[in-house]
Amino acid sequence: MKKFLLAPIFLSAMLFSCKPTSPVTELTSFDQYPVYEGKDLGLTYSPAKSVFKLWSPAAEAAKVHIYETALGGEPTMSRDMTKGDQGVWEASFDENIKARYYAFQIQHKGQWLEEAADPYAKAVGVNGKRAMVIELHETNPEGWENDRKPALAGFNDIIIYELHVRDLSIHPDSGIKNKGKYLGFTETGAKSPEGEATGIDHIKDLGVTHVHLLPVYDFCR
């Protein structure tokens, strides 16, 4: 199965066990898929307990695997997931598993599919192969709670410019020291060999008010 097959196909065929744990209804149309209204899919973490939920109505069985590393190695723990209402599978660990990695696996049409990262993950490991258990607020930079976005009189005043982090500064003549990096956005006063403004100064000169960063981490290849 290729990595780019995401919901609903990916999620509907992504879990595991040797035998189905509950009767399986053959779904012939996406219109037949149950709708889950909850807001707790993925991982709900606390030091005392971590609850994993996965929406996969077409799965015959499902498991969650816990790893010590982002790549390679064998699971240190694995747990069968129990199928509940609206096609949601659930498993929990009554211990602190922070800073470990996890992946889901499902059985579909009698076969176990490849493991896959949590589509609701808030953090992932190397190349997005596995999700990571984190306490999200601990990742906030210093002063994060005081951050305020610039005032906006109206949404129709927005002028958006899309780009990749790398593309802003990677050119040899960009005049930017931190080429292809986030820090390239912080450099002002950069000039091309012809003396033209480059980097963020050039974007501001265009009249742009907002920059939309295209995917900055994982890409499906």
URPEPE-V455229 format. One record per pair of residues at least 12 apart in sequence whose C-alpha atoms are under 8 Angstrom apart, sorted by the first residue. I is the first residue (numbers start at 1). J is the second residue. D is the distance in whole Angstrom. If there is no record, write none. Layout:
i=<I:I>
j=<J:J>
d=<D:D>
This chain:
i=<1:1:3:4:11:11:11:12:12:12:12:12:13:13:13:13:13:13:13:14:14:14:14:14:14:14:14:14:14:14:14:15:15:15:15:15:15:15:15:15:15:15:15:15:15:16:16:16:16:16:16:16:16:16:16:16:16:17:17:17:17:17:17:17:18:19:19:20:20:21:21:21:21:22:22:22:23:24:24:24:25:26:27:33:33:34:34:34:35:35:36:36:36:36:40:41:41:41:41:42:42:42:42:42:43:43:43:45:45:45:46:46:47:47:47:47:48:48:48:49:49:49:49:49:50:50:50:50:50:50:51:51:51:51:52:52:52:52:53:53:53:53:54:54:54:54:55:55:55:55:56:56:56:57:57:57:58:58:59:59:59:60:60:60:60:60:61:61:61:61:61:61:62:62:62:62:62:62:62:62:63:63:63:63:63:63:63:63:64:64:64:64:64:64:64:64:64:65:65:65:65:65:65:65:66:66:66:66:66:67:67:67:68:68:69:69:70:70:70:70:70:71:71:71:71:79:97:98:98:98:99:99:99:100:100:101:101:101:101:101:101:102:102:102:102:102:102:103:103:103:103:103:103:103:104:104:104:116:116:117:117:117:118:118:122:122:127:128:158:158:158:159:159:159:159:160:160:160:160:160:161:161:161:161:161:162:162:162:162:163:163:163:163:164:164:164:164:165:165:165:165:165:165:166:166:166:167:168:168:168:168:168:169:169:169:173:173:174:174:174:174:174:175:175:175:175:175:176:176:176:184:185:185:186:187:187:188:188:189>
j=<113:114:220:220:54:55:56:55:56:57:58:59:56:58:59:106:107:108:113:56:59:62:104:105:106:107:108:113:114:115:116:56:59:60:61:62:63:104:105:106:107:108:112:113:115:59:60:61:62:63:80:105:106:107:108:112:113:61:62:63:80:106:107:112:61:60:61:60:61:60:61:82:83:60:61:83:60:58:59:60:58:58:58:57:87:57:86:87:86:87:55:86:87:88:53:53:54:55:120:54:118:119:120:121:120:121:133:133:134:135:96:135:95:96:97:98:94:95:96:92:93:94:95:96:92:93:94:95:96:97:90:91:92:93:64:90:91:92:88:89:90:91:88:89:90:118:86:87:88:89:87:88:89:86:87:88:87:108:106:107:108:106:107:108:109:110:80:81:83:106:107:108:80:81:82:89:104:105:106:107:78:79:80:81:91:104:105:106:78:79:80:81:91:102:103:104:105:77:78:79:102:103:104:105:78:100:101:102:103:100:101:102:100:101:100:101:101:125:126:129:130:125:126:129:130:91:133:133:134:135:132:133:134:132:133:124:125:130:131:132:133:117:118:130:131:132:133:115:116:117:118:129:130:131:116:117:118:129:130:129:130:131:130:131:134:136:218:218:208:209:210:207:208:209:210:208:209:210:211:212:203:208:210:211:212:211:212:213:214:211:212:213:214:213:214:215:216:180:181:182:213:214:216:179:180:181:180:180:184:185:199:200:181:184:199:192:193:190:191:192:198:199:190:191:192:193:198:190:191:199:199:199:200:200:199:200:200:201:201>
d=<7:7:7:6:8:6:5:7:4:6:5:6:6:6:5:6:7:6:8:7:6:7:7:5:4:7:7:6:8:8:7:8:6:7:6:4:6:6:4:1:5:7:7:7:8:8:7:4:4:5:8:5:4:4:8:6:8:5:6:7:7:7:6:8:8:8:7:5:5:7:6:7:8:7:8:7:8:7:8:6:7:7:7:7:8:7:5:6:6:8:8:5:8:8:7:5:6:7:7:6:6:7:5:6:8:7:8:7:8:7:7:8:7:5:7:7:6:5:6:7:6:4:5:6:5:5:7:7:7:7:7:6:4:7:8:6:5:6:6:5:5:7:5:5:7:8:8:6:4:6:6:6:7:7:4:7:8:7:6:6:5:7:5:6:7:8:8:7:8:6:5:8:6:5:8:7:7:6:4:6:7:5:4:5:8:6:5:6:6:6:7:7:7:7:6:5:6:6:4:7:5:5:6:8:6:7:6:4:7:6:5:6:5:6:7:6:6:5:6:7:6:8:7:7:8:7:7:5:6:7:6:5:6:6:6:8:7:6:5:4:6:7:8:6:5:6:7:6:5:5:6:8:5:6:5:6:7:7:7:6:5:5:7:6:8:8:6:6:8:6:7:7:5:5:6:6:6:5:6:7:8:6:6:5:6:6:5:6:7:8:7:5:6:6:5:7:7:6:6:6:7:8:7:7:4:6:7:7:7:8:6:8:8:6:6:6:7:7:7:6:6:7:5:5:6:8:7:6:8:7:7:7:6:8:8:7:7:6:7>
